[in-house]
C-alpha cells in the first residue's frame, strides 16, 4: 500500500487501519491483510501506562516506528508526530517529520486544524505525506477538559468542516476524524476529495482505525463507546499465566516432554 493507492480507495473500497507498536504485532497485522499501520502516540497510554499521550517523545516514537517499519513488508506505515514535535516551529516540524521517514515510515500524522495548516503545507511541500487529525485530538485533552465528543454544536461543526477543507488544501493526503457525530463525519467525507478515517465518527467515513490493544481486548482500563473488542486476549493471557504459575508450584512444569536428556 502506497500513499497514492491509499488515496485511490476513496469511493471504491473502505480502508482498514490499525495501530501497532512492535515487530511481532506488525507482522500479525500484515498477515491479517490490513494495509495500513499507524504507529500511534497512543503507545503512551497502552504501552507506557501514562494517563494521556502528552509525555510521549520523539525518541519514543522513532524507536517504535523502527520496530514496526522493520517488520512490515506491504503495509503503509504512518508515524504519529508527538506533542511538541511540530507545534513550536516550521523548521522543527520539518526536521522531525524527516526523522520519521528515516526511521522507516512512509508518512506522518499531525493533530489540529487551522493552527497547523502551515506546518502541513511545509511538510507536504518537501515530499513528506501528511495525514491530518480532527475532532477529539488527544494532544488537546486539557483544552477540551477531558476526552469528549467534539463538533456537537452548529458552530463547532462548521469549524471542523472548514478545518478539514484547509488541511486538504494544505496538502494532507487524508484526515482522521475522532469522536464526532456521524452526521458531521458524513458531511466532511462528502466535502473532501481525500479519504477520511474514522474513530468514533460513525460508518460514513472512507475507512476506520482502532487502537490494536482495544481491538484485541488487551486494554480494558478505559474503553470508549466506539471501541468494539474483536477478541478478549487479556482474559486469555490471565488464564494462561495462572495455569503456568499453578503448574510450576505443583511441580507439573516442566515435565519430561519439556526436558532434555
Secondary structure, 3 states (H helix, E strand, C coil): CCHHHHHHCCCCCCEEEEECCCHHHHHHHHHCCCCEEEECCCHHHHCCCCCCCCCCCHHHHHHHHHHHHHHCCCCEEEEECCCCCCCCCHHHHHHHHHHHHHCCCCEEECCECHHHHHHHHHHHHCCCEEEEEEECCHHHHHHHCCCCCECCCHHHHHHHHHHHHHHHHHCCCEEEEECECHHHHHHHHHHCCCEEEEECCCCCCCEEEECHHHHCCCCCCCCCCCCCCCCCHHHHHHHHHHHHHHHHHCCCCCCHHHCCC
